[in-house]
Every structure is written in C-alpha cells, then in structure tokens.
Amino acid sequence: MPRLPSIPDPPARQRFRRTLLAWYRRKGRDLPWRRTSDPYHILVSEVMLQQTQVDRVLPKYHEWLEKYPSLTALAGASAEDVSQTWRPLGYNIRPLRLHQIARESVARFDGRLPSDEATLLSFKGIGAYTAGAIRSFAFGQRAAIVDTNVARVLFRVFVHTGDIKSHAMKKHLWEVSEALVPFKHTFDFNQALMDFGATVCTARNPNCQACPLKRQCLSYPWQ
C-alpha cells in the first residue's frame, strides 16, 4: 500500500484556511440552517442533506420545522406521521432516525441535544460527521467534519493519489480535517469546506480554472 502523505504543516494549513474563508465570504450560499445555532435545526438540516440536493431539502426543511418546531414536538408525533411528513425526500430510514433521536433526547436530556462528542455519538443515528456538525455549527466548538464533499476537497488538495474509499485514507482525511479546523471561525470554515465541494470542487467537471486553491492543490491541473 502506498505511504500516505504527512499532515499539512502549519503554513499550508494557514494558507488553506485563509483562501477558503475569503472565497466563502464572497461565494458562500445563503441557506436557512446557516442563520441558526439551534442544535435541533442543525440536526434536521444535516440529516435531510444526506444524499439529497439542497434545492430539494429547502422546502421540506421549512415544512418540517413548522410541524415539529422542537425535539419535544417531534418526539410526541407518531412514527407514521413522521414518515408521511418526510415524503418525498426518500431514503426513508432518516425520519425514523430523527424520531428516535428526539425521543431519546426527551427521555435523557429534557428535550435537548448535548454538546459533547461522546454523548452525541451515543445516540443511534448520530455518527462522527453529524456529531462534528452539531458541535461546530450549534455550539461553536472546534470540531472536524468529513462528508463526501469535504473528503473530495481534502483528498484532491492534499493527497491526490490512492484510494479515497479505503479505511486508511478515510482515517487520514479525518486527521487532515482535524488539523485544518481553526480555533476561530470554525462555523464558517466547515460550512465553506462543504460549499466548496458542492459548487467548485465537484465530483464531475470541477471548476479548476476558477479555483482559488489551485496553487496549493496537488491535483491541479485536473486530469
């Protein structure tokens, strides 16, 4: 197996953060879940965005929060009602996971989501990425995230070769993400990473010519 590259050194991390945050200030999308720090709202958005495009999520996000404005309200609904409200987003295990998280939060934490990683990970349906997103976006903690878009950006910029789907590579990309997260502007940085992967460093036909990171990117020019 090829040797994995080292974690980016401090100057490389600083260049990456500075460039990405400057891009995000100019180009970041204005999305409703970026205008809230409510842990429940953040959870709903993150679960809805799993394997679903933003334009499909937007109307359902508003409808869901109108009907279930809190974890307590969601916990009090029936599983059938929750599943019906979720349609037509698909991947229908997701609303049931949300429902279970709501019921567990009511039973254990008075209808609130905790802020520490270990407790968040104890909920069935909250994995490392979702826990990081909640800690970062809702509680302002320095927490790494790696979803499909983030993994692709980090792999192209800092790795370039190897199997992005391998266990070793996934572990390495988490370590890269953890090293890159700044102590300040964590919310904006993590949102910027996701936005950049969704709009510039896309899976197909990435816009490399317009990429502000191309001088640092090991994969440029795109082949």
C-alpha positions as CSV (number, residue, x, y, z in Angstrom):
1,M,0.0,0.0,0.0
2,P,1.4,3.5,-0.9
3,R,2.5,5.6,2.0
4,L,0.1,8.3,3.0
5,P,1.4,11.9,2.9
6,S,2.0,13.7,6.1
7,I,-0.5,16.1,7.7
8,P,-0.2,19.6,6.2
9,D,2.3,21.7,8.0
10,P,1.2,24.9,9.8
11,P,2.0,27.3,6.9
12,A,0.0,25.1,4.5
13,R,-2.9,25.0,6.9
14,Q,-2.9,28.7,7.3
15,R,-2.9,29.3,3.5
16,F,-5.7,26.9,3.0
17,R,-7.9,28.4,5.8
18,R,-7.3,32.0,4.7
19,T,-8.0,31.2,1.0
20,L,-11.1,29.1,1.7
21,L,-12.6,31.7,4.1
22,A,-12.0,34.5,1.7
23,W,-13.8,32.5,-1.0
24,Y,-16.7,31.7,1.3
25,R,-17.2,35.4,2.2
26,R,-17.6,36.1,-1.5
27,K,-19.4,33.0,-2.8
28,G,-20.9,31.1,0.1
29,R,-24.6,30.3,-0.3
30,D,-27.2,31.9,2.0
31,L,-29.0,28.9,3.5
32,P,-31.5,28.9,6.3
33,W,-29.6,26.5,8.5
34,R,-26.6,28.8,8.4
35,R,-28.7,31.5,10.1
36,T,-29.3,29.5,13.3
37,S,-27.3,27.9,16.1
38,D,-30.3,25.8,17.3
39,P,-28.9,22.2,17.7
40,Y,-32.2,20.7,16.6
41,H,-32.4,22.8,13.5
42,I,-28.8,21.9,12.6
43,L,-29.6,18.2,13.2
44,V,-32.6,18.3,10.9
45,S,-30.7,20.1,8.1
46,E,-27.8,17.6,8.3
47,V,-30.0,14.5,8.2
48,M,-32.0,15.9,5.3
49,L,-28.9,16.8,3.4
50,Q,-27.6,13.2,3.5
51,Q,-27.8,12.0,-0.1
52,T,-30.2,14.8,-1.1
53,Q,-29.7,18.0,-3.1
54,V,-30.1,21.4,-1.3
55,D,-32.9,22.6,-3.6
56,R,-35.0,19.5,-2.6
57,V,-34.2,20.0,1.1
58,L,-35.1,23.7,1.3
59,P,-39.0,23.4,1.2
60,K,-39.1,20.3,3.3
61,Y,-36.8,21.8,6.0
62,H,-39.2,24.7,6.5
63,E,-42.3,22.4,6.4
64,W,-40.7,20.0,8.9
65,L,-39.8,22.7,11.4
66,E,-43.2,24.3,11.1
67,K,-44.8,21.0,12.0
68,Y,-42.2,19.8,14.5
69,P,-40.7,23.0,16.0
70,S,-38.7,21.2,18.7
71,L,-37.3,17.8,19.6
72,T,-40.2,17.5,22.1
73,A,-42.8,18.1,19.4
74,L,-41.1,15.6,17.1
75,A,-40.9,13.0,19.9
76,G,-44.6,13.3,20.6
77,A,-45.6,12.5,17.0
78,S,-46.3,9.0,15.7
79,A,-43.7,7.2,13.5
80,E,-46.3,7.0,10.7
81,D,-46.9,10.8,10.8
82,V,-43.2,11.5,10.8
83,S,-42.6,9.2,7.8
84,Q,-45.5,10.8,5.9
85,T,-44.2,14.3,6.6
86,W,-40.8,13.3,5.3
87,R,-42.0,12.4,1.8
88,P,-40.9,12.7,-0.9
89,L,-37.2,13.1,0.2
90,G,-36.6,9.4,0.0
91,Y,-34.0,7.3,1.9
92,N,-36.8,6.8,4.4
93,I,-34.8,5.4,7.4
94,R,-33.8,9.1,8.0
95,P,-37.0,10.4,9.5
96,L,-37.2,7.3,11.8
97,R,-33.7,8.0,13.0
98,L,-34.6,11.6,13.7
99,H,-37.7,10.5,15.5
100,Q,-35.7,8.1,17.7
101,I,-33.1,10.8,18.5
102,A,-35.9,13.1,19.5
103,R,-37.5,10.5,21.8
104,E,-34.1,9.7,23.3
105,S,-33.3,13.4,23.9
106,V,-36.6,13.8,25.7
107,A,-36.0,10.8,27.8
108,R,-32.4,11.5,28.7
109,F,-31.8,15.3,28.3
110,D,-35.2,17.1,28.8
111,G,-35.6,17.5,25.0
112,R,-32.2,19.0,24.3
113,L,-29.2,17.8,22.4
114,P,-25.9,17.6,24.4
115,S,-22.8,19.4,23.2
116,D,-20.1,16.8,24.0
117,E,-18.9,14.4,21.4
118,A,-19.1,11.2,23.4
119,T,-22.7,11.7,24.4
120,L,-23.8,12.8,20.9
121,L,-22.2,9.6,19.5
122,S,-24.2,7.5,22.0
123,F,-27.4,8.4,20.0
124,K,-28.3,5.8,17.4
125,G,-28.2,7.7,14.1
126,I,-25.6,10.3,15.0
127,G,-22.2,9.4,13.6
128,A,-18.9,11.2,13.6
129,Y,-19.8,13.6,10.8
130,T,-23.2,14.6,12.3
131,A,-21.7,14.9,15.8
132,G,-19.0,17.2,14.4
133,A,-21.5,19.3,12.5
134,I,-23.7,19.8,15.7
135,R,-20.7,20.7,17.8
136,S,-19.3,23.1,15.2
137,F,-22.5,24.7,13.9
138,A,-24.7,24.7,17.1
139,F,-22.1,25.0,19.9
140,G,-19.2,26.8,18.2
141,Q,-16.7,24.1,19.1
142,R,-13.6,23.3,17.2
143,A,-14.8,20.1,15.6
144,A,-13.8,18.5,12.4
145,I,-16.2,17.3,9.7
146,V,-15.8,14.9,6.8
147,D,-18.6,14.2,4.4
148,T,-18.4,13.2,0.8
149,N,-17.8,16.8,-0.4
150,V,-15.2,17.5,2.3
151,A,-13.4,14.3,1.7
152,R,-13.1,15.0,-2.0
153,V,-11.7,18.5,-1.4
154,L,-9.1,17.4,1.1
155,F,-8.1,14.4,-1.0
156,R,-7.6,16.4,-4.1
157,V,-5.8,19.3,-2.4
158,F,-3.5,17.4,0.0
159,V,-3.3,13.8,-1.2
160,H,-4.1,13.3,-4.9
161,T,-3.2,9.6,-5.2
162,G,-4.6,6.5,-3.6
163,D,-8.0,5.0,-2.9
164,I,-10.2,7.6,-1.3
165,K,-12.6,4.9,-0.2
166,S,-10.1,2.8,1.8
167,H,-10.2,2.7,5.5
168,A,-6.7,4.1,5.8
169,M,-7.5,7.0,3.5
170,K,-10.7,7.9,5.3
171,K,-8.9,7.9,8.6
172,H,-6.1,10.1,7.1
173,L,-8.7,12.6,5.8
174,W,-10.3,12.9,9.2
175,E,-6.8,13.6,10.6
176,V,-6.3,16.3,7.9
177,S,-9.6,17.8,8.7
178,E,-8.9,17.9,12.4
179,A,-5.6,19.6,11.7
180,L,-7.1,22.2,9.5
181,V,-10.0,23.4,11.7
182,P,-9.2,26.8,13.0
183,F,-9.7,27.9,16.6
184,K,-11.7,30.9,15.4
185,H,-14.4,31.0,12.6
186,T,-15.0,27.3,12.9
187,F,-18.6,27.6,11.8
188,D,-17.7,29.5,8.6
189,F,-14.7,27.2,7.8
190,N,-16.7,24.0,8.0
191,Q,-19.6,25.5,6.0
192,A,-17.0,26.7,3.5
193,L,-15.5,23.3,3.1
194,M,-18.9,21.7,2.3
195,D,-19.9,24.6,0.0
196,F,-16.6,24.4,-1.9
197,G,-17.0,20.7,-2.6
198,A,-20.6,21.2,-3.6
199,T,-20.1,24.1,-6.0
200,V,-16.4,24.3,-7.2
201,C,-14.6,21.0,-6.4
202,T,-17.4,18.9,-7.7
203,A,-17.2,15.1,-8.3
204,R,-17.6,15.7,-12.1
205,N,-16.2,18.6,-14.1
206,P,-14.7,20.5,-11.2
207,N,-14.2,24.2,-12.0
208,C,-10.4,24.1,-11.6
209,Q,-9.7,27.3,-13.6
210,A,-11.7,29.4,-11.2
211,C,-10.5,27.5,-8.1
212,P,-8.8,29.8,-5.5
213,L,-6.9,26.8,-4.1
214,K,-5.3,25.7,-7.4
215,R,-1.8,26.9,-6.4
216,Q,-1.9,24.7,-3.4
217,C,-3.8,21.8,-4.9
218,L,-1.8,18.6,-5.7
219,S,-4.5,17.6,-8.2
220,Y,-4.2,20.7,-10.4
221,P,-4.5,20.8,-13.3
222,W,-7.4,18.4,-13.3
223,Q,-6.8,15.3,-15.4
